[in-house]
């Protein structure tokens, strides 16, 4: 599960960085504000990667997904991309757990 979820979060890391570049052009927000918020979200992606095996890691990942969807209020395309990544997050959790269960069963 951790590998699939971490892959999703790394993809989000790059999408958030690219969305920040778009937000700089499409909004009246200052560059500092855009980069502080985007940088915090990007850092959170990396932190959640490290917390996936700990209690609350998955829930923090869901909170990140909601934040990514909410970014659509600044960059409208993020409504779509946020929904796609939320679906990828769910898929990573769902199939990651199945893979983990199959591995555990194979070990005996």
N, C-alpha and C positions, 0 to 999 in steps of 0.2 A: 504494500500500500504506500509506504513512504516514498518509494522510487517514482511511482506514477504521480503522486501528489506533488512531490518536489519538482518534477518536470513541468507540471502545470504552473507552479509558482514561478519558476524561472522564465517561462514564456510570458507570464504576466509582468514580470520585472521589466522585460524589454518593451512590452506594449505600453506600460505606464510611462517609460522614458520617452517613447515616440509620441504618446498622447500629450506629454508636457510640451514638446516642440510645437504641436498643433495648437495647444492652448495659448501659447505665447503669441501666435499670429491671429487667432480668432477671438480672443477675449481682451477686455480692458484691464485684466488683473496684472499686477506688476510681475516682472520676471522673478523677483525674490519670492513672492507669494507662491507662484506656480512651482518653482523649484523646491521650496520648503515642503509644500504639500506632496508633490510628486516624489521627492527624495525620501520623505518619511514613509510613503506607501511602498517605494522600492525597497527600502531597508526592512520594512515589515515583511515583505515577501521572503527575504533572506532569513529573517528571524524565524518565521513560521516554518521554513524548511528545516531548521534545526530543532523545532519544537514538535514536530509531527509524531514522534514516539512518546511524547509526554502528555499528561492530562491537560486538556484545554487547547492543545495544538490544533486539532481539527476545527474546534469552535472558532478559534482565532482566524483560521483559514476562511470559514464561512463569513465572518465579519469583514474580512478583506474583500471577499466576493461582493458583498453588499456595497461596500465603499466604491468598488470599481464600477458597479452599475450606477451608483449615485453620481459618479463623475460625469455621467451623461448630461447633468444639468449645466456643466461647463463646456464640455465637448460632446455634442449630441450623438456622435458616432459611438461614444462609449456606452450608451444604452445597449446597443447591439453587441459590441465587443464584450461588455461586462456580462451580458446574458450568455454569450458563447463560453466565456471562461467559467461562469458559474456551472454551466452544464458539464464542461470538462472537469471541473472540480468534483461534481457529483459522480461522474463516470469514473474518475480516478479512485475515489473512495469505494464505490460499489465494486468495481472489478478488482481493485487492489486487495480488498478484503477476501474476495473469492480466490485470488491467487495465493494469498497467505494461508487460507484454509486448505487449499489443495496441497501446498508444500508441507503443511503440518501433518496432513493425512498420509502423505507419501513417506514421511520420516518415521511414521509409525506411532 
